[in-house]
Amino acid sequence: ISSSNISIGGDPSVATFFDGIYMPQATAMVAFSDLARVEVLKGPQGTLYGRNASAGVVNLIPNDPAQDEEGFVAAKIGTDGLMRFEGMVNTALTDNLALRVNALTNERDGYIHNLAGGGDGGAEDNQALRVALLWDISEATSLKVAYDWDKVNNSARPAVGLSEFSYGQDPFSGTVENDLVDGGERRDMQGLTLKLEHEINDEWMVKVSTSYREWETYNRQEEDGTSEASVYADTNNQEDSDIFYNEVSF
């Protein structure tokens, strides 16, 4: 999914929705954990999803709390120190109130060795949490409150230099020499969502959605691909977005 618009305030022509809430380009950050399904809808989808859906929609739908006692624990362990753990618990607090909590952590060591000591490339560190509460107020009315939190702290992208100062020019050697200062890819997100649904009669229903999401990112990358101070170059992309989204649909 791409767009020629790379400005912070711009959006691609394929809209991303998570749990019925539109996610602007700057805040499209989802851990793909405990999802019920992912819908890829061919465009145009402007009737249901608005002006940013001319080419289509990616609709991410998480599992809702239910009146069932269930849960799971999953682990993935692999090379380069890969360790991913995930867990979910769903429980009925009362006859009409259910809670669902999902959490994961994913860590991996770098697999591209940096001889300059600035951190190995490919290292990952990600934690995510989602807490959802569903209240069936009546047979016709329900209220869902959900809190999402996601934190990413990955290593900077390694760079292979093409100048005489570079350690080597083979991109597949698994070794670089980068002197990047305070590099890395860091993203922090938290959001709160409220969704109220009410069946008016057999033919009509109304849904009210409100969401507030905070997003911050820091992404400093090596650009010269050497450890030579006289040719040092890096780039950094920093964003800070606060998104308040409201929708009423019939």
C-alpha positions in Angstrom: 0.0 0.0 0.0 1.7 3.2 -1.1 1.0 6.8 -1.9 2.9 9.5 -3.6 1.9 11.9 -0.8 4.6 11.7 1.9 3.6 14.8 3.9 2.7 14.3 7.6 -0.8 15.7 7.1 -1.5 13.6 4.0 -3.3 10.3 3.6 -3.0 7.5 1.0 -5.8 6.6 -1.3 -6.2 3.3 0.5 -7.8 3.9 4.0 -6.8 1.8 7.0 -9.5 1.1 9.7 -8.9 -0.6 13.0 -12.0 -1.6 15.0 -14.1 0.7 12.9 -11.9 3.7 13.5 -10.1 5.5 10.7 -6.3 5.6 11.2 -4.5 8.4 9.4 -1.2 7.6 7.7 0.8 8.9 10.6 -0.8 6.6 13.2 -1.4 3.4 11.3 0.4 1.2 13.8 -1.2 -2.2 14.6 0.5 -5.2 16.3 -1.7 -7.7 14.3 -2.5 -9.5 17.5 -5.8 -11.3 18.4 -7.5 -10.2 15.2 -10.8 -11.7 14.2 -10.1 -11.0 10.5 -8.5 -8.6 8.0 -10.7 -7.4 5.1 -9.1 -6.0 2.0 -11.9 -4.2 0.2 -11.5 -3.1 -3.5 -12.1 0.5 -4.2 -13.8 2.8 -4.4 -15.2 2.6 -0.9 -16.1 6.3 -0.3 -19.8 5.6 0.5 -19.0 3.7 3.7 -15.4 4.8 4.4 -15.0 8.4 3.3 -12.9 10.4 0.9 -9.6 8.6 1.6 -10.8 5.3 0.3 -10.9 5.9 -3.4 -8.6 2.9 -4.1 -10.0 0.7 -1.3 -9.8 -0.1 2.4 -7.8 -2.4 4.7 -10.2 -3.1 7.5 -8.6 -4.7 10.7 -11.2 -6.2 13.0 -10.0 -7.3 16.5 -11.9 -9.9 18.5 -14.5 -8.5 20.8 -15.0 -9.5 24.4 -17.5 -12.3 24.8 -19.4 -14.2 27.5 -17.0 -17.0 27.3 -14.1 -18.1 29.5 -11.1 -18.5 27.2 -7.5 -17.6 26.7 -4.2 -18.7 25.1 -0.5 -18.4 25.6 1.9 -18.6 22.6 5.7 -18.5 22.2 8.0 -18.3 19.2 11.7 -18.7 19.6 14.2 -18.5 16.7 17.6 -17.6 15.5 19.3 -14.3 16.3 17.8 -14.3 19.8 14.2 -14.1 18.5 11.7 -14.4 21.4 8.0 -13.6 20.9 5.5 -14.2 23.6 1.8 -13.5 23.4 -1.2 -14.1 25.7 -4.9 -13.4 25.8 -7.6 -13.9 28.4 -11.4 -13.4 28.0 -13.7 -13.5 30.9 -17.3 -12.6 31.8 -17.4 -10.2 34.7 -21.2 -10.3 35.0 -24.1 -11.6 32.9 -23.8 -8.5 30.6 -20.2 -7.3 31.1 -17.2 -9.0 29.5 -13.4 -8.3 29.5 -10.8 -9.2 27.0 -7.0 -8.5 27.5 -4.3 -9.3 25.0 -0.6 -8.6 25.4 2.6 -9.4 23.4 6.3 -8.8 23.5 8.7 -9.4 20.6 12.5 -9.1 20.8 15.3 -10.0 18.5 19.1 -9.4 18.4 20.6 -7.7 15.5 21.9 -9.9 12.6 24.0 -7.3 10.8 27.2 -6.7 12.8 28.3 -3.1 13.2 32.1 -2.9 13.7 31.8 0.8 14.8 29.9 -0.2 17.9 26.8 1.8 17.2 24.4 -1.1 17.5 23.8 -4.0 15.2 21.2 -3.8 12.4 18.0 -5.7 12.5 17.4 -5.6 16.3 13.8 -5.5 17.3 12.0 -4.6 20.6 8.2 -4.3 20.5 5.5 -4.5 23.2 1.8 -4.2 22.7 -1.4 -4.3 24.9 -5.1 -4.1 24.2 -7.8 -4.1 26.9 -11.5 -4.1 25.8 -14.6 -4.0 27.9 -18.0 -4.8 26.4 -21.3 -3.9 28.2 -24.5 -5.2 26.9 -26.8 -2.6 28.4 -29.9 -4.2 26.9 -30.8 -6.6 24.1 -30.8 -3.6 21.8 -27.9 -1.5 23.2 -24.2 -2.2 23.8 -21.2 -0.1 24.7 -17.5 -1.1 24.1 -14.5 0.7 25.6 -11.0 -0.3 24.4 -7.5 0.9 25.3 -4.6 0.2 22.9 -0.9 0.7 23.7 2.1 0.0 21.5 5.8 0.7 21.9 8.5 0.0 19.3 12.3 0.5 19.8 14.1 -1.0 16.9 17.7 -0.5 15.7 18.5 1.9 12.9 18.6 0.6 9.3 22.2 -0.4 8.5 23.8 1.4 5.6 26.5 0.1 3.1 28.7 3.0 1.9 29.9 3.3 -1.7 32.8 5.7 -1.0 36.5 4.9 -0.4 35.8 5.4 3.4 33.4 2.5 3.7 34.3 -0.7 5.3 32.9 -2.7 2.4 30.5 -2.4 -0.5 29.0 -5.8 -0.3 25.4 -5.5 1.0 25.2 -9.2 1.8 28.3 -9.4 3.9 26.4 -9.1 7.2 28.9 -6.5 8.4 28.9 -2.7 8.3 30.8 0.1 9.9 28.3 2.8 10.8 29.0 5.7 13.3 25.4 6.8 13.6 24.8 8.9 16.8 21.6 8.1 18.8 20.1 6.2 15.9 17.1 4.0 15.9 13.4 3.6 15.1 11.2 4.5 18.1 7.4 4.7 18.0 5.0 5.2 20.8 1.2 4.9 20.5 -1.8 4.8 22.8 -5.4 5.2 22.1 -8.9 5.1 23.7 -12.0 4.1 21.8 -15.7 4.2 22.7 -18.4 2.6 20.5 -22.1 2.7 21.3 -24.5 0.6 19.2 -28.3 0.7 19.4 -30.9 -1.2 17.4 -33.8 1.3 16.8 -36.1 -1.3 15.2 -35.9 -4.3 12.9 -34.7 -2.0 10.0 -32.6 0.7 11.6 -29.7 0.9 14.0 -27.3 3.7 15.0 -23.6 3.5 15.9 -21.6 6.2 17.6 -17.8 6.0 17.6 -15.3 8.2 19.4 -11.6 7.7 19.5 -8.5 9.6 20.7 -5.0 8.4 19.7 -1.6 9.8 20.5 1.4 8.9 18.3 5.1 9.9 18.5 7.9 8.6 16.3 11.7 9.1 16.1 13.6 7.6 13.2 17.3 8.5 12.8 19.1 6.6 10.1 22.7 6.3 8.9 23.1 7.8 5.4 26.9 7.8 4.6 27.6 4.1 5.4 31.0 4.8 7.0 32.6 5.5 10.3 34.6 8.4 8.9 33.6 11.5 10.9 34.5 13.9 8.0 31.7 12.5 5.8 29.1 11.9 8.5 25.5 12.2 7.4 22.2 11.1 8.9 18.5 11.8 8.5 15.8 11.9 11.2 12.0 11.8 10.9 10.1 12.9 14.0 6.3 13.1 14.2 3.9 13.9 17.0 0.2 13.4 16.2 -2.9 13.7 18.4 -6.0 12.3 16.6 -9.6 12.9 17.7 -12.0 10.9 15.6 -15.9 10.9 15.8 -18.4 9.2 13.7 -22.2 8.7 13.8 -23.7 6.2 11.3 -27.2 4.9 10.7 
